[in-house]
Each structure stands twice: as structure tokens, then as C-alpha cells.
Amino acid sequence: MADLSINFAGIAMRNPVVTASGAFGYAKEYSNVVPLNRLGAVTVKGVSPFPSHGNPVPRTTEVYGGMLNAIGLQNPGIDKFISDENYLPYLRQVPCPVFVNIWGKTIEHYAEVAARLEAEKQGIAALEINISCPNIKEGGIAFGTDLKLAAAVVKAVRDVTTLPLITKLSPNVTHIGDFARSVVDAGSDAISLINTLPGMAIDIETRRFRIANRIAGLSGPGLKPVAVRMVFQAREAVSVPILGMGGIYSAADAIEFLMAGASAFQVGTAFMTEPSLPSKILSEIYKFFSEQNINNVEEIRGCARTR
């Protein structure tokens, strides 16, 4: 059997299968249906300095090629995340590395959460920095769509923690390689991409927006070609590990990301419809590697070529 173990930014993982932030909650919600000991790592839902109730409902809707969601980063806030037995205390018992996604509305918010988690870092393998959030001090521009702001967030977090940093890049930019270089130069140990694309859906019978927030994030299989392209372009720009995501519904999808240059991959929207999917993907990857006489993930990482 092939060896699927990887070293991701200094983190030992038994395989490259990771759950995506948002889709997996805080792990406990799925512990009865997902064998956590088969995962390479789990990424928990975003945590901010303050509790957030998220956006008004309806917040999700199915669309052709995927799903729109505008949950609004609902979370219990850093205080409850650290103290409540359903969050960090539980995550410390999970039998695989835990990546904690963090976010804020100002650079200071990011640094605050990172500093709190640095002081409580037992059981935390890495922080994933969500820079797709709007900066309220700069008129709502997303941190991840401005090179200087993206770097500033990463530097502020890097200054207060020794934990490995994974910066989650926004797809809403022209040159993804520039942003990959910017955050790596600022201190990020790895990058993850892509986050959702902005979309909209309207019910033509009622003439109402299907999402109360009107604009929502598009995820699902329709996103995959864009995500694979951006992973490839990011790999050309930086040498740090890449966590690829966007429309992964099968082992073939996941292997495509690895061949584009990802070191590991996240399963998100598909996981919500089929909780057993990560285990199924893992089994299919073993089968593919056996059929292709592939010994480990490194043999195919970034192997895509022009015929």
C-alpha cells in the first residue's frame, strides 16, 4: 500500500485529506459519522475576537454547479472557543492535527485572536488566516484583495504566534501569484486556496433574492477549474506547501489538485452532502496509487505537464 503521509509546513499528517473550514463546524458535530482518525487534519470554523450570530436567513441555497452561502462567519467568539468543552477542549482530543481558522474586521482583531490561541496552543497544529473578510477601517475592502493589507495581516499574526500559519487566499484577484508571494514574504508558512467566489441567485417566481444577504459565496463543483488553475499559478510563485480546495467531490478531483501543485487538499461543500466522502476519497486514492504504481504523494505533486 502506498504511503500517503505528508509533512505539511512541519506538521506530520497521515494523509492529505483535510476538512474545509465552515463545512465541518468544530469537529464534534460530525464525530459520530466521520472517523476522525482517518483524516489528515481538520480545519474548524472561523473564530473571531467576538461572538457573531452571522447573517439573516435564508443563508444557503443550491444552484447549478454548487451552492451559495452567506452564513456570515457565525461563531462563539474566542473566549467561548477556548473555555467551552465543545470547542478547544474537545479539539485537543481529536486524533489528527487541528487547524484553527481565524478572522477579524481589523488587523488588530486578527492579532488578538492569534495571541489568545498562542497562549492556549496545546492541541492546535496551525492557524489558517481567512483574509477574505472586509476591513472596516478601509471602507470594507477585503484584506485578501489588497497586497499591502494581506501582508499586514499576516505580519501582525506572525508577530504574536509561533504556530505555523496557513493564509487562505481570496480568488477575487487578478494575479494570485502576487498574493501568494506577498503573504509568504510576510511570514506565512503555507497557503490555502481558493475561498468562495461571489455569486447571486434570484427566484423568478417570487422575484426575491434566494439569499437574504443578496450576495453569497459560490462553492461546489462549478468552482473546481478556477481553483485548480489558481493552485497551479500559486505553485509557480511560491515553494511553501499549498492546501488546495474548491469543488472536490471525488478522488479524481483531489488528485487533480495534487498534480497541479497542492501538497494536501480540503473537502468542503461535498462533505456536507456526503459525510463519508473523505474516507471514500482516501480509499479511492489508495486504489489509484496502486494501479499507477505510485508510492507516495510527492511522486505526483505538481507533475502535470503539457503533452
C-alpha positions as CSV (number, residue, x, y, z in Angstrom):
1,M,0.0,0.0,0.0
2,A,1.2,3.5,-0.9
3,D,2.5,5.8,1.8
4,L,0.1,8.8,1.9
5,S,1.7,10.5,4.9
6,I,3.0,14.0,4.3
7,N,4.9,16.8,6.1
8,F,2.8,19.9,5.7
9,A,4.7,23.0,6.9
10,G,6.4,20.9,9.6
11,I,3.1,19.2,10.6
12,A,3.1,15.4,10.3
13,M,-0.2,14.2,8.6
14,R,-1.2,10.6,8.0
15,N,-2.6,11.6,4.6
16,P,-3.5,14.8,2.6
17,V,-7.3,14.7,3.3
18,V,-8.4,17.8,5.3
19,T,-11.8,19.1,6.1
20,A,-12.5,22.7,5.0
21,S,-13.3,25.5,7.4
22,G,-17.1,26.1,7.7
23,A,-18.2,22.8,6.3
24,F,-17.0,20.8,9.3
25,G,-18.1,23.0,12.2
26,Y,-15.9,22.4,15.2
27,A,-15.4,18.7,14.6
28,K,-17.6,17.4,17.4
29,E,-20.7,17.9,15.3
30,Y,-19.5,15.2,12.9
31,S,-17.6,12.9,15.3
32,N,-20.4,10.2,15.2
33,V,-20.4,10.0,11.4
34,V,-16.8,10.7,10.4
35,P,-13.8,8.6,11.6
36,L,-11.6,11.4,12.6
37,N,-8.6,9.1,12.9
38,R,-8.7,8.6,9.1
39,L,-8.3,12.3,8.3
40,G,-5.0,14.0,7.6
41,A,-6.3,17.1,9.6
42,V,-9.4,19.0,10.4
43,T,-9.9,22.7,9.8
44,V,-12.5,24.2,12.2
45,K,-15.0,27.0,11.5
46,G,-13.6,30.5,11.8
47,V,-13.0,32.1,15.2
48,S,-13.1,35.9,15.8
49,P,-12.4,38.1,18.9
50,F,-16.2,38.5,19.4
51,P,-19.2,36.2,19.1
52,S,-21.0,36.5,15.7
53,H,-24.6,35.4,15.0
54,G,-24.0,35.6,11.3
55,N,-26.3,36.8,8.6
56,P,-30.1,36.6,8.5
57,V,-31.8,33.6,6.9
58,P,-32.1,32.3,4.2
59,R,-28.3,31.8,4.2
60,T,-27.8,28.9,1.8
61,T,-29.3,27.8,-1.5
62,E,-28.5,25.2,-4.1
63,V,-27.6,26.4,-7.5
64,Y,-26.5,24.8,-10.7
65,G,-22.9,23.6,-10.2
66,G,-22.8,24.0,-6.4
67,M,-24.1,26.1,-3.5
68,L,-24.4,29.7,-2.5
69,N,-23.9,30.5,1.2
70,A,-23.8,33.7,3.2
71,I,-23.5,32.3,6.8
72,G,-21.7,35.4,7.9
73,L,-18.9,33.6,9.8
74,Q,-21.1,32.7,12.7
75,N,-19.0,31.7,15.7
76,P,-18.9,31.7,19.5
77,G,-16.0,34.1,19.8
78,I,-12.5,33.5,21.2
79,D,-13.5,33.4,24.9
80,K,-16.1,30.6,24.5
81,F,-13.9,28.8,21.9
82,I,-11.1,28.5,24.5
83,S,-13.3,27.7,27.5
84,D,-16.3,25.7,26.3
85,E,-15.9,21.9,26.3
86,N,-17.5,21.7,22.9
87,Y,-14.7,23.7,21.2
88,L,-10.9,23.8,22.0
89,P,-11.1,21.4,25.0
90,Y,-12.8,18.8,22.7
91,L,-10.4,19.5,19.8
92,R,-7.5,18.7,22.0
93,Q,-8.7,15.1,22.0
94,V,-9.1,14.8,18.2
95,P,-6.8,12.1,16.8
96,C,-5.4,14.3,13.9
97,P,-3.9,17.7,13.6
98,V,-6.3,20.7,14.1
99,F,-6.1,23.9,12.0
100,V,-8.0,26.8,13.6
101,N,-9.3,29.3,11.1
102,I,-9.2,32.9,12.4
103,W,-10.7,36.2,11.1
104,G,-11.5,39.7,12.1
105,K,-12.7,43.1,10.9
106,T,-9.4,44.9,11.6
107,I,-5.7,43.9,11.6
108,E,-5.8,44.2,15.4
109,H,-8.6,41.6,15.6
110,Y,-6.5,39.0,13.8
111,A,-3.6,39.7,16.1
112,E,-5.8,39.5,19.2
113,V,-7.2,36.0,18.2
114,A,-3.8,34.7,17.3
115,A,-2.2,35.9,20.6
116,R,-5.0,34.2,22.6
117,L,-4.5,31.0,20.7
118,E,-0.8,31.1,21.1
119,A,-1.3,31.2,24.9
120,E,-3.6,28.1,24.5
121,K,-1.9,26.3,21.7
122,Q,-1.9,22.8,23.1
123,G,-3.8,20.8,20.6
124,I,-3.6,23.4,17.8
125,A,-1.3,22.4,14.9
126,A,-1.7,25.6,12.8
127,L,-3.7,28.8,12.3
128,E,-5.5,29.3,9.0
129,I,-5.9,33.1,8.4
130,N,-9.0,34.0,6.5
131,I,-8.2,37.2,4.7
132,S,-11.4,37.4,2.6
133,C,-13.0,39.5,5.4
134,P,-13.8,43.2,4.9
135,N,-11.6,45.7,6.6
136,I,-13.9,48.1,8.3
137,K,-11.2,50.7,8.7
138,E,-10.6,50.8,5.0
139,G,-14.2,51.2,3.8
140,G,-14.9,47.5,3.6
141,I,-12.2,46.4,1.2
142,A,-11.3,42.7,1.7
143,F,-7.9,42.2,3.2
144,G,-7.3,39.5,0.6
145,T,-7.7,41.7,-2.4
146,D,-5.1,44.3,-1.4
147,L,-1.4,43.2,-1.5
148,K,-0.4,45.5,1.4
149,L,-3.3,44.7,3.6
150,A,-2.9,40.9,3.0
151,A,0.8,41.2,4.0
152,A,0.0,43.4,7.0
153,V,-2.5,40.9,8.4
154,V,0.0,38.0,8.1
155,K,2.8,40.0,9.7
156,A,0.6,41.1,12.6
157,V,-0.3,37.4,13.3
158,R,3.3,36.3,12.7
159,D,4.5,38.7,15.4
160,V,2.3,37.2,18.1
161,T,2.5,33.5,17.5
162,T,4.9,30.7,16.9
163,L,2.3,28.4,15.4
164,P,2.5,27.5,11.7
165,L,0.5,29.9,9.6
166,I,-1.7,29.0,6.6
167,T,-3.1,32.0,4.8
168,K,-6.3,31.4,2.9
169,L,-6.2,33.4,-0.3
170,S,-9.2,35.1,-2.0
171,P,-9.9,34.2,-5.6
172,N,-11.2,37.7,-6.3
173,V,-7.9,39.0,-7.6
174,T,-6.2,39.3,-11.0
175,H,-2.8,37.7,-10.2
176,I,-3.0,35.1,-7.5
177,G,0.8,34.5,-7.6
178,D,1.4,38.1,-6.4
179,F,-0.7,37.5,-3.3
180,A,0.9,34.2,-2.6
181,R,4.3,35.8,-2.7
182,S,3.1,38.7,-0.6
183,V,1.8,36.6,2.3
184,V,4.7,34.2,2.2
185,D,7.2,37.1,2.4
186,A,5.2,38.4,5.4
187,G,5.7,35.2,7.3
188,S,3.1,32.6,6.1
189,D,4.4,29.0,6.2
190,A,1.8,27.8,3.8
191,I,-1.2,28.9,1.8
192,S,-4.7,27.6,1.2
193,L,-6.9,28.4,-1.8
194,I,-9.4,29.1,-3.0
195,N,-12.1,30.7,-1.0
196,T,-15.6,31.1,-2.5
197,L,-16.4,33.3,-5.5
198,P,-19.2,35.9,-5.0
199,G,-22.5,35.0,-6.6
200,M,-26.2,35.7,-6.6
201,A,-29.5,33.8,-7.2
202,I,-33.0,35.1,-7.7
203,D,-36.3,33.2,-7.5
204,I,-38.1,34.3,-10.7
205,E,-41.5,33.3,-9.4
206,T,-41.3,35.4,-6.2
207,R,-38.9,37.9,-7.6
208,R,-36.9,37.6,-4.4
209,F,-33.2,37.0,-3.8
210,R,-32.7,33.4,-2.7
211,I,-30.1,34.6,-0.1
212,A,-31.2,37.3,2.4
213,N,-27.7,38.9,2.1
214,R,-28.2,39.0,-1.7
215,I,-24.6,38.3,-2.5
216,A,-23.1,35.0,-1.3
217,G,-20.1,32.7,-1.8
218,L,-20.3,30.1,-4.5
219,S,-18.7,26.7,-3.7
220,G,-19.1,23.3,-5.3
221,P,-18.0,21.5,-8.5
222,G,-18.5,24.6,-10.7
223,L,-15.6,26.2,-8.8
224,K,-13.0,23.4,-9.5
225,P,-11.5,24.5,-12.8
226,V,-10.9,28.0,-11.4
227,A,-9.4,26.6,-8.2
228,V,-7.1,24.1,-10.0
229,R,-5.8,27.0,-12.2
230,M,-5.1,29.2,-9.2
231,V,-3.3,26.4,-7.3
232,F,-1.1,25.9,-10.3
233,Q,-0.3,29.6,-10.5
234,A,0.4,29.9,-6.8
235,R,2.7,26.9,-7.0
236,E,4.7,28.7,-9.8
237,A,5.0,31.7,-7.5
238,V,6.0,30.1,-4.1
239,S,7.6,27.0,-2.8
240,V,5.7,26.7,0.5
241,P,3.1,23.9,0.9
242,I,-0.3,24.6,-0.7
243,L,-3.7,23.4,0.7
244,G,-5.9,23.2,-2.4
245,M,-9.7,23.3,-2.3
246,G,-12.7,24.1,-4.5
247,G,-15.2,21.6,-5.8
248,I,-13.6,18.4,-4.7
249,Y,-16.2,15.6,-4.9
250,S,-14.0,12.6,-5.7
251,A,-10.5,11.1,-5.6
252,A,-10.0,12.2,-9.2
253,D,-10.8,15.8,-8.2
254,A,-8.4,15.6,-5.3
255,I,-5.6,14.1,-7.4
256,E,-6.0,16.8,-9.9
257,F,-5.2,19.4,-7.2
258,L,-2.1,17.4,-6.2
259,M,-0.9,17.2,-9.8
260,A,-1.4,21.0,-10.1
261,G,1.0,21.5,-7.1
262,A,-1.0,21.2,-3.9
263,S,0.5,19.2,-1.0
264,A,-2.9,18.5,0.5
265,F,-6.5,19.3,-0.2
266,Q,-9.7,20.3,1.7
267,V,-13.1,18.8,1.2
268,G,-15.9,21.3,1.9
269,T,-19.3,21.5,0.2
270,A,-19.3,17.9,-0.9
271,F,-18.6,16.8,2.6
272,M,-21.9,18.4,3.8
273,T,-24.0,16.3,1.4
274,E,-22.0,13.1,2.0
275,P,-20.2,12.9,5.4
276,S,-18.5,9.7,4.5
277,L,-16.8,11.3,1.4
278,P,-13.4,11.9,3.0
279,S,-13.0,8.2,3.8
280,K,-14.3,7.3,0.4
281,I,-11.8,9.6,-1.3
282,L,-8.9,8.2,0.7
283,S,-9.8,4.7,-0.3
284,E,-10.0,5.6,-3.9
285,I,-6.6,7.4,-3.8
286,Y,-5.0,4.3,-2.4
287,K,-6.6,2.3,-5.3
288,F,-5.4,4.8,-7.9
289,F,-1.9,4.9,-6.5
290,S,-1.8,1.1,-6.5
291,E,-3.0,0.9,-10.1
292,Q,-0.5,3.5,-11.2
293,N,2.4,2.2,-9.1
294,I,2.7,5.5,-7.2
295,N,4.5,5.1,-3.9
296,N,3.7,8.5,-2.3
297,V,2.1,11.9,-2.7
298,E,5.4,13.6,-3.6
299,E,5.7,11.5,-6.8
300,I,2.7,13.3,-8.4
301,R,2.8,16.7,-6.7
302,G,3.0,19.3,-9.4
303,C,3.6,16.6,-12.1
304,A,1.1,18.0,-14.6
305,R,2.7,18.7,-17.9
306,T,1.9,19.8,-21.5
307,R,1.6,16.9,-23.9
